[in-house]
Amino acid sequence: MAEHRSLSEVHSTVAFPESWRFPRRLTALFLLGALVFTTGCTIRRDDGTEASVPGDLSGRKIRVVATIGMIAEMVEQVGGERVEVKGLMGPGVDPHLYKASEGDVIRMAAADVVVYNGLHLEGKMSEIFERMRNRIRTVAVTDGIDREKLLRPPEFEGAYDPHVWFDVTLWMDAVKTVERALTGMDPAHGGLYRANGTKYLERLEQLDRHVRRKASIVPPRKRVLITAHDAFNYFGRAYGFQVSGLQGISTVAEAGAADIQALARLIVENEIPAVFVESSVPPRYIEALKEAVEAKGFRVKIGGSLFSDAMGDPGTPEGTYIGMVRHNIDTIVSALAGPRPAGTGSFPEGSGNDVR
Ligand SMILES: [Zn+2]
């Protein structure tokens, strides 16, 4: 398992300090204004506000900036050769803590559309999105999801849980939002976006069936998923797992000693065999939990590393959304299902191997 750099290490060289220095801020805002001014025209939004956006896009590729990798990939899947996508947050990066660099602001200013998750996932970027809203087209992929389907955990003080991608059916709604947005910007190629979208949705439908099938291998009383932060509530609801994270919904909150003791008790009482680390969260909390469990005389293993808020390295199976979801369910099932059935070399698997 590769060592994960903490976010502050990743961004110490590029992020703006909390008090954005005036001249840099001015430069970035000037660039933002100038780029839009020279290329834009005005549209009226649904809410009556106006925004400047580029005119006819049918003759060139649409320049897209996306925040998390899962969204960058989604736009590529739907947009095909019509889009040129720049993803801001790479493998191992925590979107809750990510601050836009000067380069990011310039890239966003030059884009035809900025696509992000929304629901405050990109917590430190919301101010920039707000400021850009009236100048550049922005699309939150979660906007099309029925609010009734969203979770509103008490730890998040009335706000929605943003980690919708681990209920594959909700992520399918996000695909439809991207399909509509691209068609709206470039109606001449609407047929292509619909065809690409439909193809991707079929693969995601297969993926959803695959996760369900795998989850059913774990005996119901062992379906307890304990991870570093609360990224898996939608996963738990969709596929029947009880989920506990050491940190709250956002990694901004620190896990306290009381949380660790309470989870340690839950693990010992239910004889939960494994807990999991995450690729975009430092593993120290889960390691502290493992120690607390062992102090109570029970052995719990680290069941593996799950991808939560970022995908794996490009070029690896986990570097795609479908690959990361498959990796997670395979890791969870291997660690929680208990001894393999006698006489079989592996867990029973359906015909889901065509999903990748
Ligand atoms: Zn998260």
Residues whose N, C-alpha, C, O or C-beta is under 5 A from the ligand:
A	BS01	ZN	A231 I249 D309
